[in-house]
Amino acid sequence: MTPYTSSPFPVPPIPHLSPSTSARSKSHYSHLNCSPFPLQPHCFPSLFLIHPTPFPIPFIHPFPHSSLHIPITLVLITFCPPYPPSSSSEELALPFTVPLHLPSRLFTLRLPARHGARGYRAALCTQLAQPLLVQDLPAPRLQPCQVRVRVHYCGLNFADILACQGLYQEKRTPPFTPGMEFSGTVMETGENVSAVKEGHRVIGVSGVSAMAEECIVNEKALWQIPDNMSSEDAAVLPVAYGTAWLALHHRAHLQPQETVLVTAGAGATGLAIIDLAVSVFQAKVIAAAGSDPKCQLVLANGASHAVNYSQNSLREQVTALTGGRGVNVAIEAVGGDIFKAALQSLAWEGRIVVMGFAGGKIPSIPANLLLLKNVSAMGVYWGRYQQEDFPLFSSAMSSLLQYCQEGKIHPQIGAVFKLEEVNEAFNHVLQRKSTGKVIISMK
């Protein structure tokens, strides 16, 4: 019989398994912790050979507790792992062959990433400025105060892309898994954890490593999701709304009835600023964006006015819309000439907050412009607050969750990509196709 094979190696002969052979094999595979094998619809990293056989073979069923009750075919699979389990070479001859009951629909198998360890899938940056790979990683043990979370959704941020290009201010050394915010369910808690329990739905911040099926963080970096909030919406909160809250409340000290100018208004943080400024701070918003459809989007989400700065002078449009007074606050995320136009659009004692340079050009600030109108220029770096002022950072998260629970704010999701589509998600953002938040689904 011609075997079906996915390996270039010749197929070893199928041994005749007598009952005594079966007993020895049972003991042998039990020692190697290779039975039962995990049956999971994931990528199997090893080479394997499949031998169809029409005759029964006495052997221990590798899935004694399997819930599969569908028509099956008895086959033999020869595994050729990339490395042997941790046992002596005398005890293991590779490749090794085991019989396996498979359904008529072929599943792919994944061996644990190392002997005795449970694995999970993650997006991995193995080389800067190169496409990410989705690989199996071993699940590490929990340390005290740590929590293991089954990630449902991970928010994609421009900072993740910059980090994978080696351009972010906090340098990462490959290999690493990007992703700094997520929503999910608590799987396991380490010692001295009291804030959350297994089964709790949570959002979390991790700095890196969230773009995976599992993520381990300190319990202080988790907040419970209100019952009336979806996991998708929750994944939008930490970075986009956290940055917006810190920019408007803590840095700019936005007051009711003041006017806010936000650039990149159709992006995740831009829409969060519009949502918070209008719904929570009772301010007016002029949103600037780079296309007419994006301008329509910001108007639909609460902005009083929209300016397409790819076709019109931002400064002239803002001057006309404010009757020559200018805006009280500008939240700027583009950089370059757009930053200068926003700075010139400030009213007397106005405040401009820098939160990024999506246009790629870091501007210089003409100091005379600060002097003439007594304006203030400042920055907001969301992630730094977690290290420098955690009480404020945590207060922002708690406030945002309360706003959601009260129905005051409404996160906007622009696109959802699967983990296997992570590179397509990166390109979607880089090509400026995104409006609202882009999230990665692990489901």
C-alpha positions as CSV (number, residue, x, y, z in Angstrom):
1,M,0.0,0.0,0.0
2,T,1.4,3.4,-0.9
3,P,1.5,5.7,2.1
4,Y,0.4,9.3,2.1
5,T,3.4,11.3,3.1
6,S,4.2,14.9,3.8
7,S,7.9,14.1,4.4
8,P,10.7,13.5,1.8
9,F,12.1,10.7,4.0
10,P,11.3,7.0,3.1
11,V,8.5,5.4,5.0
12,P,9.8,3.0,7.6
13,P,8.2,-0.4,7.7
14,I,5.0,-0.8,9.8
15,P,5.8,-3.2,12.6
16,H,3.5,-6.0,13.5
17,L,2.2,-5.2,17.0
18,S,1.5,-8.2,19.1
19,P,-0.3,-7.9,22.4
20,S,3.1,-8.0,24.2
21,T,4.5,-5.4,21.8
22,S,1.5,-3.2,22.6
23,A,2.2,-3.5,26.3
24,R,5.8,-2.6,25.8
25,S,4.8,0.3,23.5
26,K,2.3,1.5,26.0
27,S,4.9,1.7,28.7
28,H,7.4,3.2,26.3
29,Y,5.2,6.1,25.1
30,S,3.9,6.7,28.6
31,H,7.5,7.2,29.8
32,L,8.0,9.7,26.9
33,N,4.8,11.5,27.7
34,C,3.8,11.2,24.1
35,S,0.4,9.6,24.7
36,P,-2.2,10.9,24.7
37,F,-1.3,13.4,22.0
38,P,-3.1,16.7,22.0
39,L,-5.6,16.8,19.2
40,Q,-5.9,20.5,18.3
41,P,-6.6,22.3,15.0
42,H,-3.2,24.0,15.0
43,C,-0.1,23.9,12.9
44,F,2.0,20.8,13.6
45,P,5.6,21.9,13.5
46,S,7.2,18.5,12.9
47,L,7.4,16.3,9.9
48,F,5.1,13.3,9.9
49,L,4.1,10.3,7.8
50,I,0.6,8.8,7.5
51,H,0.2,5.1,6.9
52,P,-3.4,4.0,6.1
53,T,-4.1,0.5,7.3
54,P,-7.3,-1.5,6.8
55,F,-6.6,-4.0,9.5
56,P,-7.1,-3.7,13.3
57,I,-3.9,-3.3,15.4
58,P,-4.0,-4.0,19.2
59,F,-2.6,-0.8,20.7
60,I,-3.6,1.6,23.4
61,H,-6.0,4.3,22.2
62,P,-4.0,7.6,22.3
63,F,-7.2,9.5,23.1
64,P,-8.9,7.6,25.9
65,H,-10.9,10.6,27.0
66,S,-11.5,12.1,23.5
67,S,-14.9,13.6,22.9
68,L,-14.8,12.7,19.2
69,H,-17.7,10.5,18.3
70,I,-17.6,10.5,14.5
71,P,-16.6,8.0,11.8
72,I,-12.9,7.3,12.1
73,T,-10.2,5.5,10.1
74,L,-7.4,3.7,11.8
75,V,-4.0,4.9,10.6
76,L,-0.4,4.9,11.7
77,I,1.5,8.2,12.0
78,T,5.2,8.3,12.1
79,F,6.4,11.4,13.9
80,C,9.8,13.0,13.0
81,P,10.1,15.7,15.7
82,P,12.6,18.5,15.3
83,Y,14.1,17.5,18.6
84,P,13.5,14.5,20.9
85,P,11.8,14.8,24.2
86,S,14.1,15.0,27.2
87,S,15.1,11.4,27.6
88,S,18.3,9.4,26.9
89,S,19.1,8.5,23.3
90,E,19.0,4.8,24.3
91,E,15.3,5.1,25.2
92,L,14.2,6.8,22.0
93,A,14.6,5.8,18.4
94,L,13.5,8.4,15.9
95,P,11.4,8.4,13.9
96,F,8.8,6.7,16.0
97,T,5.5,5.3,14.8
98,V,2.2,5.2,16.7
99,P,-1.3,4.2,15.6
100,L,-3.9,6.9,15.7
101,H,-7.6,7.2,15.2
102,L,-8.4,10.1,12.9
103,P,-11.7,11.4,11.6
104,S,-12.4,11.4,7.9
105,R,-11.7,15.1,7.9
106,L,-7.9,15.4,8.5
107,F,-6.9,17.4,11.6
108,T,-3.4,18.9,12.0
109,L,-1.6,18.1,15.2
110,R,0.7,20.1,17.4
111,L,3.2,18.6,19.7
112,P,4.1,20.6,22.8
113,A,6.8,23.1,22.2
114,R,8.9,21.1,24.7
115,H,8.6,17.9,26.6
116,G,5.9,18.1,29.2
117,A,4.9,21.7,28.4
118,R,1.6,23.1,27.1
119,G,2.0,25.5,24.2
120,Y,0.1,28.4,22.6
121,R,0.3,30.3,19.3
122,A,1.8,33.8,19.1
123,A,2.8,36.3,16.5
124,L,6.6,36.5,16.6
125,C,8.9,39.2,15.3
126,T,12.0,37.2,14.5
127,Q,13.7,39.9,12.5
128,L,13.1,43.6,12.4
129,A,11.3,45.1,9.4
130,Q,10.3,41.6,8.2
131,P,6.9,39.9,8.2
132,L,5.8,38.3,11.5
133,L,5.5,34.6,12.0
134,V,2.8,32.7,13.8
135,Q,4.5,30.0,15.9
136,D,3.9,27.7,18.8
137,L,5.6,28.9,22.1
138,P,5.9,27.0,25.4
139,A,3.7,28.2,28.2
140,P,5.9,29.4,31.1
141,R,5.1,28.8,34.7
142,L,3.5,31.6,36.7
143,Q,5.5,33.6,39.2
144,P,3.9,35.1,42.4
145,C,1.4,37.9,41.6
146,Q,1.2,36.9,38.0
147,V,-2.0,35.9,36.0
148,R,-2.3,33.9,32.9
149,V,-5.0,35.2,30.6
150,R,-6.6,33.5,27.6
151,V,-6.5,36.4,25.1
152,H,-9.7,37.0,23.1
153,Y,-8.7,40.2,21.3
154,C,-5.5,42.3,21.1
155,G,-5.5,45.9,20.0
156,L,-3.1,46.8,17.2
157,N,-1.3,50.1,17.7
158,F,1.1,52.1,15.5
159,A,3.6,51.6,18.2
160,D,3.5,47.8,17.7
161,I,4.4,48.4,14.0
162,L,7.2,50.8,14.9
163,A,8.6,48.3,17.4
164,C,8.7,45.5,14.8
165,Q,10.5,47.9,12.5
166,G,13.0,48.9,15.1
167,L,11.8,52.5,15.1
168,Y,10.0,52.7,18.4
169,Q,11.5,54.7,21.3
170,E,11.6,51.6,23.4
171,K,13.8,49.2,21.5
172,R,12.9,45.5,21.4
173,T,15.4,42.8,20.6
174,P,14.0,39.9,18.4
175,P,12.5,37.5,18.9
176,F,9.6,39.1,20.6
177,T,5.8,39.1,20.5
178,P,4.2,42.5,20.0
179,G,1.0,43.7,21.5
180,M,0.5,46.0,24.5
181,E,-3.3,45.7,25.2
182,F,-5.8,42.9,25.2
183,S,-9.1,41.5,26.5
184,G,-9.6,38.0,27.6
185,T,-10.5,35.6,30.4
186,V,-8.4,34.6,33.4
187,M,-7.1,31.1,33.0
188,E,-4.8,30.7,36.0
189,T,-3.5,32.8,38.9
190,G,-0.2,32.6,40.7
191,E,0.5,32.9,44.4
192,N,-0.6,36.1,46.2
193,V,-3.1,37.1,43.5
194,S,-6.4,38.5,45.0
195,A,-7.6,41.1,42.5
196,V,-9.0,38.6,39.9
197,K,-10.1,35.0,39.8
198,E,-10.2,32.2,37.2
199,G,-13.0,32.9,34.8
200,H,-13.1,36.7,35.2
201,R,-13.3,38.7,32.0
202,V,-10.5,41.3,32.0
203,I,-8.7,43.9,30.0
204,G,-4.9,44.2,30.5
205,V,-1.8,46.1,29.5
206,S,1.4,44.2,28.8
207,G,3.9,46.5,26.9
208,V,4.6,43.5,24.7
209,S,3.5,39.8,24.3
210,A,-0.3,40.4,24.0
211,M,-0.5,39.3,20.3
212,A,-0.9,35.7,21.3
213,E,-3.4,33.2,22.5
214,E,-2.1,33.6,26.1
215,C,-0.5,36.4,28.0
216,I,1.0,36.6,31.5
217,V,0.9,39.9,33.3
218,N,1.0,41.2,36.9
219,E,-2.4,41.3,38.5
220,K,-2.0,45.1,38.8
221,A,-2.2,45.4,35.0
222,L,-5.7,43.9,34.8
223,W,-9.1,45.4,35.2
224,Q,-12.4,43.5,35.2
225,I,-14.7,44.1,32.2
226,P,-18.3,45.3,33.0
227,D,-21.0,42.8,32.2
228,N,-22.6,45.1,29.7
229,M,-19.4,45.5,27.7
230,S,-18.2,43.2,24.9
231,S,-14.7,41.8,24.8
232,E,-14.2,43.5,21.4
233,D,-15.0,46.9,22.7
234,A,-12.9,46.3,25.9
235,A,-9.8,45.7,23.8
236,V,-10.1,49.2,22.4
237,L,-9.9,51.0,25.8
238,P,-6.4,50.8,27.2
239,V,-4.2,52.6,24.6
240,A,-6.6,54.7,22.5
241,Y,-9.0,55.8,25.3
242,G,-6.2,55.8,27.9
243,T,-4.1,58.2,25.8
244,A,-7.2,60.3,25.0
245,W,-8.2,60.6,28.7
246,L,-4.6,61.5,29.8
247,A,-4.3,64.1,27.0
248,L,-7.6,65.8,27.6
249,H,-7.9,65.5,31.4
250,H,-4.4,65.4,32.8
251,R,-2.4,67.3,30.3
252,A,-4.7,69.8,28.6
253,H,-7.1,70.3,31.5
254,L,-10.0,70.5,29.1
255,Q,-12.9,72.5,30.4
256,P,-16.6,72.4,29.4
257,Q,-17.5,74.4,26.3
258,E,-13.9,74.8,25.2
259,T,-13.0,73.9,21.6
260,V,-10.7,71.0,20.8
261,L,-8.9,70.4,17.5
262,V,-7.8,66.8,16.9
263,T,-5.7,65.7,13.9
264,A,-5.9,62.1,12.6
265,G,-9.4,62.4,13.8
266,A,-10.6,59.2,12.1
267,G,-8.0,57.0,13.8
268,A,-8.5,55.0,16.9
269,T,-7.2,57.6,19.3
270,G,-8.7,60.5,17.3
271,L,-12.2,58.9,17.6
272,A,-11.6,58.3,21.3
273,I,-10.7,62.0,21.8
274,I,-13.9,63.0,20.0
275,D,-16.0,60.6,22.1
276,L,-14.5,61.7,25.4
277,A,-14.4,65.4,24.6
278,V,-18.1,65.5,23.6
279,S,-19.7,62.9,25.8
280,V,-17.7,63.3,29.1
281,F,-16.1,66.8,29.0
282,Q,-18.9,68.6,27.1
283,A,-16.5,70.3,24.8
284,K,-16.8,71.1,21.0
285,V,-14.6,69.3,18.6
286,I,-13.1,70.2,15.2
287,A,-11.7,67.0,13.7
288,A,-9.1,67.0,10.9
289,A,-8.6,64.0,8.6
290,G,-7.0,63.2,5.3
291,S,-10.0,62.3,3.2
292,D,-13.7,63.1,2.7
293,P,-14.9,59.7,3.9
294,K,-12.9,60.1,7.1
295,C,-14.3,63.5,7.6
296,Q,-17.8,62.1,7.3
297,L,-16.9,59.4,9.9
298,V,-15.7,62.0,12.5
299,L,-18.9,64.0,12.0
300,A,-21.0,60.9,12.5
301,N,-19.1,60.3,15.7
302,G,-19.8,63.6,17.4
303,A,-17.4,66.2,15.9
304,S,-19.0,69.6,15.3
305,H,-16.8,70.3,12.2
306,A,-14.5,68.4,10.0
307,V,-11.5,69.6,8.0
308,N,-9.9,67.7,5.1
309,Y,-6.3,68.8,5.5
310,S,-5.2,67.1,2.3
311,Q,-7.3,69.6,0.3
312,N,-7.5,72.7,2.5
313,S,-5.3,74.8,4.7
314,L,-5.9,73.5,8.2
315,R,-5.0,76.9,9.8
316,E,-7.4,78.9,7.5
317,Q,-10.2,76.4,8.0
318,V,-9.9,76.5,11.8
319,T,-9.6,80.3,11.8
320,A,-12.9,80.5,9.8
321,L,-14.7,77.9,12.0
322,T,-13.8,79.7,15.2
323,G,-14.4,83.3,14.1
324,G,-10.7,84.1,14.2
325,R,-10.4,83.1,17.9
326,G,-8.6,79.8,17.4
327,V,-9.0,76.6,19.5
328,N,-8.4,76.2,23.2
329,V,-6.8,72.8,22.9
330,A,-5.1,70.9,20.0
331,I,-4.3,67.2,20.2
332,E,-1.8,66.5,17.5
333,A,-0.8,63.1,16.1
334,V,0.5,63.7,12.6
335,G,3.6,65.8,12.9
336,G,5.4,67.8,10.2
337,D,3.5,70.8,8.7
338,I,0.2,69.7,10.3
339,F,1.7,70.2,13.7
340,K,2.8,73.7,12.8
341,A,-0.6,74.5,11.5
342,A,-2.3,73.2,14.6
343,L,0.1,75.2,16.8
344,Q,-0.7,78.4,14.8
345,S,-4.4,77.6,15.3
346,L,-4.4,78.0,19.1
347,A,-6.2,80.7,20.9
348,W,-4.8,82.9,23.6
349,E,-3.3,80.6,26.3
350,G,-4.1,77.6,24.2
351,R,-2.6,74.2,24.9
352,I,-1.2,71.8,22.3
353,V,-0.6,68.1,23.2
354,V,1.7,66.0,21.1
355,M,0.8,62.3,21.0
356,G,2.6,61.0,17.9
357,F,4.0,61.5,14.5
358,A,1.9,59.3,12.1
359,G,3.1,61.4,9.1
360,G,6.7,60.3,9.8
361,K,8.2,63.8,10.3
362,I,9.1,65.0,13.8
363,P,8.6,68.8,13.8
364,S,10.6,71.5,15.5
365,I,8.7,74.1,17.6
366,P,9.2,77.7,16.8
367,A,9.5,79.2,20.3
368,N,8.3,82.6,19.1
369,L,4.8,81.0,18.5
370,L,4.7,80.0,22.2
371,L,5.6,83.5,23.3
372,L,3.1,85.5,21.1
373,K,0.0,83.9,22.4
374,N,1.2,82.5,25.8
375,V,0.5,79.0,24.6
376,S,1.8,75.8,26.1
377,A,3.2,72.8,24.3
378,M,3.4,69.4,25.9
379,G,3.4,65.7,25.2
380,V,1.5,62.6,26.4
381,Y,3.2,59.2,26.4
382,W,0.6,56.7,27.6
383,G,2.9,53.8,28.4
384,R,5.3,55.8,30.6
385,Y,2.6,56.6,33.1
386,Q,2.4,52.9,34.0
387,Q,5.9,53.1,35.4
388,E,6.1,56.7,36.6
389,D,2.6,57.3,38.0
390,F,0.7,54.1,38.3
391,P,-2.1,55.5,40.5
392,L,-3.0,58.0,37.7
393,F,-2.6,55.3,35.1
394,S,-5.0,53.0,37.0
395,S,-7.4,55.8,37.7
396,A,-7.7,56.5,33.9
397,M,-8.6,52.8,33.3
398,S,-11.1,52.7,36.1
399,S,-12.7,56.0,34.8
400,L,-13.0,54.6,31.3
401,L,-14.6,51.4,32.4
402,Q,-17.1,53.4,34.4
403,Y,-17.9,55.6,31.4
404,C,-18.5,52.4,29.4
405,Q,-20.7,50.9,32.1
406,E,-22.8,54.1,32.2
407,G,-23.1,54.2,28.4
408,K,-21.3,57.5,28.0
409,I,-18.6,56.4,25.6
410,H,-18.8,54.0,22.6
411,P,-15.5,52.5,21.3
412,Q,-15.3,52.2,17.5
413,I,-13.8,49.1,15.9
414,G,-12.6,49.6,12.4
415,A,-11.5,46.1,11.4
416,V,-10.9,42.7,12.9
417,F,-8.2,40.3,11.7
418,K,-7.3,36.8,12.8
419,L,-4.0,36.0,14.3
420,E,-2.9,34.3,11.1
421,E,-3.6,37.6,9.3
422,V,-1.4,39.7,11.5
423,N,0.8,40.9,8.6
424,E,-2.3,42.0,6.6
425,A,-3.4,43.9,9.7
426,F,-0.1,45.7,9.9
427,N,-0.3,46.7,6.2
428,H,-3.9,47.8,6.7
429,V,-2.7,50.4,9.2
430,L,0.5,51.3,7.3
431,Q,-1.5,52.0,4.1
432,R,-3.8,54.3,6.1
433,K,-6.9,52.3,5.3
434,S,-7.9,52.0,9.0
435,T,-10.6,54.0,10.7
436,G,-11.3,53.3,14.3
437,K,-9.5,50.6,16.1
438,V,-7.9,47.5,14.4
439,I,-8.0,44.5,16.7
440,I,-6.6,41.0,16.3
441,S,-8.8,38.1,17.2
442,M,-7.5,34.9,18.8
443,K,-10.8,33.0,18.5
